[in-house]
């Protein structure tokens, strides 16, 4: 069972009746790892982490957000995709915002 929560409810970012969450994480964690952990945490489920391959190539996602070849960080852009019903927004700085599937109750009881 997970003991550390990496997601934070972000009501100010809600849109289209979908609950928004900010995703924290260790700077050492890959973007794909944080996506998997966050979706499993919010969805309150565990499982094979290979499900992300159904939506996006995790290695490619991580490579997009690695520092440039000269070591400088990326400063522009974002990637948006859907995984397990969540809309995932990854910004160039590696920050993540997740929008829960319609019908998700952020208070813990799905509709």
C-alpha positions in Angstrom: 0.0 0.0 0.0 1.3 3.5 -0.8 2.2 5.7 2.1 3.3 8.8 0.3 0.7 10.8 -1.6 2.1 12.4 -4.8 -1.1 14.0 -6.0 -2.7 17.1 -4.7 -6.3 18.1 -5.6 -6.3 21.3 -7.6 -9.9 22.6 -7.6 -8.9 25.9 -9.3 -7.8 23.9 -12.3 -11.1 21.8 -12.7 -12.6 22.0 -16.1 -15.5 20.4 -18.0 -16.7 18.8 -14.7 -13.5 16.9 -14.4 -11.5 17.0 -11.2 -7.9 18.3 -11.6 -4.8 17.1 -9.7 -1.3 18.4 -9.5 1.4 15.7 -9.4 4.5 16.1 -7.2 7.4 13.8 -7.4 11.0 13.3 -6.7 13.2 15.0 -9.3 14.9 11.6 -9.7 11.6 10.0 -10.9 11.0 9.8 -14.7 7.9 11.5 -16.0 6.4 8.2 -17.0 6.9 6.8 -13.5 5.1 9.8 -12.0 2.2 9.4 -14.4 1.8 5.7 -13.5 2.0 6.4 -9.8 -0.4 9.3 -9.9 -3.1 7.5 -12.0 -2.9 4.4 -9.8 -3.1 6.6 -6.7 -6.1 8.7 -7.8 -7.8 5.6 -9.3 -7.0 3.7 -6.1 -5.8 0.7 -8.0 -2.6 -1.2 -8.5 -1.7 -3.2 -11.4 0.8 -3.9 -14.1 2.5 -0.7 -15.0 2.6 -1.8 -18.7 -0.8 -0.3 -19.2 0.8 3.1 -20.1 2.1 1.5 -23.3 -1.6 1.4 -24.5 -1.5 5.3 -24.6 2.1 6.4 -25.1 5.6 5.1 -25.2 7.0 5.7 -21.7 10.6 5.8 -22.9 9.7 8.4 -25.6 7.8 10.5 -23.0 10.8 10.5 -20.7 13.1 11.4 -23.5 11.0 14.4 -24.5 11.3 15.9 -21.1 15.0 15.1 -20.5 17.4 18.0 -20.6 18.7 19.1 -24.0 21.9 17.6 -25.3 23.9 20.6 -24.0 22.5 20.0 -20.5 20.0 23.0 -20.4 16.5 22.3 -19.4 13.6 22.4 -21.8 11.6 25.6 -21.5 8.6 25.4 -23.9 6.0 22.9 -24.9 3.7 20.3 -23.4 2.4 16.9 -24.2 -1.3 16.0 -23.7 -2.6 12.4 -23.9 -5.3 10.2 -22.4 -4.5 7.1 -20.2 -7.0 5.1 -18.3 -9.6 7.8 -18.9 -7.4 10.5 -17.4 -6.3 13.5 -19.4 -2.6 13.9 -18.7 -0.8 17.2 -19.3 3.0 17.2 -19.0 4.7 20.6 -19.2 8.2 21.2 -20.5 9.4 21.7 -16.9 8.2 18.2 -16.1 5.2 19.3 -14.0 2.1 17.2 -14.4 -1.6 17.9 -14.2 -4.2 15.1 -14.4 -7.9 15.5 -15.2 -9.9 12.6 -13.8 -12.4 10.7 -15.9 -15.9 12.0 -16.0 -17.9 10.5 -13.1 -14.8 10.4 -10.8 -15.7 11.7 -7.4 -12.6 13.5 -5.8 -14.1 12.8 -2.4 -13.7 9.1 -2.9 -17.0 7.8 -4.2 -17.2 7.4 -8.0 -20.5 8.2 -9.6 
